Each structure stands twice: as C-alpha cells, then as structure tokens.
C-alpha cells in the first residue's frame, strides 16, 4: 500500500511542475539569504585566521640541548649576516 500513496502524491505534483516556466526559475530570496550567510561566514573565518596568524611568533630559538658552535671571528659576517639571527623571508 505505501507504493500506492507515493504514486498518488507524485500524480498530484506533476501538474504543479508543468505550470512553472523553466525560463523564469530563479533562486529567489532564500537563495540570496543562504549565499549571503555563507559569504559572511567565509569573511569571518578569513578575518579570524588572519588574526591568529598575526599572533604567531616566527622567530626560532636556539635548541638548548644542541652542542654550542664555535664562535666566529669578529670580522666575518657568516651566513646569517651581521645581525646574528636569521629573519624569515617576507613575501
């Protein structure tokens, strides 16, 4: 018997589908609201991610367990430049 009621419901819905003009179907207000909510959610997530990445400290501290390296002569700059610490490249 469930098959009978399902087919009966479909026969009532088929004429309603024929009345809709296929060239005039639009997402409507509900589609716009869903799109706007999703856009606001993505914007909020990007803003939060940007804030969290701004808090990250990219400076690397020396490992205390590592063997101390030999000091360089005062005249040489070394691979890190004259500052002593290497800074990450920006870009």
N, C-alpha and C positions, 0 to 999 in steps of 0.2 A: 503493500500500500504506500510506502514512502515514495516510491517512484512515481506514483500517480499524482501526488500533491506537488512534487518537484516539476513535473512536466506541465501541470496546470498553472503553476506560478510563472513558468517560462512563457507559456502562451499568452499570459496577460501582459508580460513585459515586452514582448516582441513588437506590438503595435506602438508602444511608447518610444522604442528605439528608432522606429521608422519616421517618427514625427520630427526628430532632431535633424536639422540641416547640418551636414558634415562640413560645410564651408564656414559655418558661423560658430563652431565649438571653440570656446576659449577657456583658459584655466580659471578665470574669474577672480573674485575677491579672495576666496580661500587659497587659491594658488599663490596669489601675491603675498598673503599673510605668511604662508609657510615659507616662501622664498625669503621674505624679509627677516623672519625669525632665524632662519639658517644663516643668513648673511651677518646678522648681529652676533650670533654665536661664534662664527669664524673670526669676526673682528675682535671680539672679546678674548678668544683664545690666543690670537696672534699678539694682542697687547700684553696679556699675561705672560706669554712665552718670552717676549722681548724684555719685560721687567725681570723675569727670572734669569735670563742670560746676562743681563746687565749686572746682576749681583755676583756672578761667578768670578772668582779671582783666578786669573790665568798665570800668575807668577808661580814658578815651580821652586820649591825649597830644596836645599841640598839634603841628601839622604844621610842621616847621622851615622848609620851603620857602614857607609861606604868608606873605603880607605882614603885618607887625606892625600890629595895630589900634591906634587912638588910645587913650590911657589915659582912663578915665572920671574925672569929678570925684569927689573924696573923699566927697561927701555922697550920691551916688546909688548905689542898690543894684544896678541893672542886672537883666537877665533871669535871671541865674544866682543871684541872692540875694546875701547879704553874704559868703558863703564864698569866692567867686571861681571855684570849679569846680562844674559841674553834676553832680549824682549821679543815676544812673538810678533811675527809679521802681521801687519794690518792690511786687510783687503779682501 
